Structures are given as C-alpha cells and as structure tokens.
Amino acid sequence: MRIKIYILGLACFLLISCGPDFKSKSPTAPLVSQGPKIVYFTANLTTIKLGEQATLSWEVHDCTSVEIDEGIGKVSPTGSIEVSPIETTTYTLETEKSEYNSEIGAYVTYVGPTETCTITVEK
C-alpha cells in the first residue's frame, strides 16, 4: 500500500511541477542522430622530391560519402591512395551523412568535418 501511495504522490508531483502544458511540449530532436567522424587523415611523407610518391591514408566513421579533392574524388570510408603531386599540394578530405528523419518526413544531409593534409614537393 505504501508503494502505491508513493508512486501516486510522485506522479502528482511531476504533473504539478511541469505545469498545465506538460503534454503540449515535445522534445526537440536533432535532424541527424550523429554526424561523420574523421578518425585520421594522414600522409606517410609530408615532403617529397618531384617524381616521388606519398601515401594518403584515412578512416571515417558514420558517413554515407567521403571525398578527397585534387582529382581523387569519392573514396571508401577507410583506405589509402598513392599520390605524386608535381607541386606542393593540400588535399582535403570531406565527409557527409544522409539519413531519413521521420519527424520531418524527409532525408537530411549533414556535411561533416573536413581534414587537410599537405604534401610539399621539393624541386
């Protein structure tokens, strides 16, 4: 009997403290549950001589699209690629996530973080 009274008292306290519009308030949901996360984006060599190669490596979590500029294009969320720039070049890794949001009834796209990696070419 004491447990029922305690629960009933707690419920009354919550209703009174929340005020008359307790039911009319709805929580604000984020448009995207979580955006992309770049774990790393690195080059094995940051300085090379003209004609040499460097390897770019990356890992991205929770994304639907990963792209590296400077002509590389779309890549998988985890990988590596060898590059041989003819001049000092800054590569930018861009991330994106799209997901369906049931509250607004549409797909939303979150443009995630970017990372850069510069390879200096000595001539």
N, C-alpha and C positions, 0 to 999 in steps of 0.2 A: 504494500500500500504506500509506503514512504517513497519508493522509487517512482510510482506513477505520479504522485504529487510533485516530486522534484522535477520530473520531465515536463509536466504541465506548467509548472512555475517557470521553468527555463524557456519554454516556448512562448509564454505570455511576455516574459521579459524581452525576448528578441523582437516580438511583434511591436511592443510598445516603444522600444528604443529605436527601431528602424523607421517609425513614423507611418503615416497613412499611405504613403506611396511606395511601400515595401515591394509590392508586386509589379509596379509600373517601371521600376528601374531594371534595365537589362545590362549585363556586363558588356563592356566594350571589348570586342575581340580583335586581335591583330589581324591584318589582312593576310599575312603569311605566318605560319607557325614558327619557322626558323629559316633564316637566310643561309646562303652558302658560306662555307668557312674554308679559307685557304690555309692548309697545314704548312706548306712550304712552296717556294718557287725560287730555285737557285740555279747557278751556273757552276760547273766544275772548275772552270777557268774564267776569271774576270778580265784578264789581259792575254791577248794572243797576238801572234805576228800574222801579217797578211798571208792568207792561204791556209792557215791552221784552222782547226775546228774546236769548238767548245760544245759541251752538252748542257742543255737546259733540262731541268727535272722539276716536276711539280706533283702535288697531291691536293685535291679539293674534295670536301665532303658536302653532302646535302645540296646538290646542284642539278640542274637539268641541261646546262650549257656551259662550256668552258672554251675560251678562245684566246689565242695569242696573236698579237698584231705582227707587223713587219713581214706579211706574206705567209705566215704559218697557217692561220685560220683555226677552224674548230678542231679540238683535240679531246681525247678521253679525260675523265676526271683525274686519272693517275697515269703518268707516263714520262717519257723523255724524248728528246729530239736533238740531233746534232745540227749545229748551225756554223756557217763560215761567213760571217759578215765581211764586207770589203772596207768598211769604215766603222768607227765607234757607233754602236747601236744600243738603244734602250728598248728592251722587249717588255710589253705589258700583257699580263695575264688578266683576263676579265671573266667574271663569273655571273651566272644568272640562274634564277629558280622560278619556275612557273608552277602554280598549283591551283586547284579549284577551291574557291571559298564559298561554302554553302550559304553563309549569311547574306551575301550579296548576289549569289547565283551566277557567278562568272569566274573565269580564270584571272588570276592576278600574277603579275611578274615582278619579282624582286631583283633589282640589279644589285648584285653583291659587291663585295670588296674587290679591289684590284691590287696587284703587286707588280713591281717593276724589277727588272734585272738588267744591268748594263754590262756590256762586253766592250772593252776598249781594244781597238786594233792599233798596234804599233806598226808603222810603215818603215 
